[in-house]
């Protein structure tokens, strides 16, 4: 009798219609708000924050003389609030998150939880980290590297005396750089190199060493002044003695432009092309030369906060802000039902 009842229910058009309607309603509840937000942004021409740079801490263990994001505070959001802000950015259209500082690896557990959240909960296309490299360990990469697409290491010179003069040297920078490159290869992470060109290194020939490192991208920045951060004797850093002319930056670029991974960024290109979020989850605007902050997206949402700063989306595209930013993912082994139930990934 029970079998007959089930067959009757399964064959009932009304039952299938009710079930189908319930599924459509459930999907609408989840998808409709996001769709409405997307339509509103497009109609209002509100820019979509596709790629975001999150400076979750200003604290750093180095003292680079030209730094434009200095340790004026030691504030760090709670893990829960940081994740809430990232979810809001994801709902607004973020596809790539770049985590910078300060030095992110001063907070290894916080950082590890963040990259895992971005991949497992937010399903971001790309998660990258910018680091000075001094605190990166193979053990951290073994545990969390699966959640990281790109690891960018700052290297301003292959001469340790120059690194020491800049404020980031400890006699071990170059060796650590090659170790990190090898660890990235082991753990399937794209290795990237960042270099700030300043008064002390613009004449240096880095061609052979960068070629040996073979990064998939080498970002070369002209040293930048930001008012209120590094522009005078009253600020924590004074960039004026480190500045170079556009012509001097061009000399460095001409010397290295044959390297396939080479990507130069002058002050003009950098000015408003980066979408920056600070430790309070506020958008930062340094395009006018003076840093200006929005209200926190935790308080007013992404759309209102983004309207309070200038982000040059055209310049973002001009500098190649969208690129092949996801790594090749290893094909995972199929998990058993028991494994899935044990780790909580099976949603009954």
Protein Blocks (a to p, Z undefined) as FASTA:
>chain_A
ZZmmmmmmmmpmklmmmmmmmmmmmmmmmmmmmmmmmmmmmmnopacdfbacddfbfbdf
bdcfkbcbdcfbfcdcdfklmmmmmmmmmmnopabdcddedjfklmmmlmmmmmmmmmmm
nopabdcdddehlmgcfklmmmmmmmpfbdcdddfbfbfklmmmnopaghjmmmmmmmmm
mmmmmnopacdddddddfklmmpcfklmmmmnopabdcdddddddehklmcfkbmbdfkl
mpccfklmmmmmmmmmmpmklccddfklmmmmpccddfkopacdfknopacddddfklno
jklmmmmpccdfklmmmnopaccfbccddddddddfklmmmnopacZZ
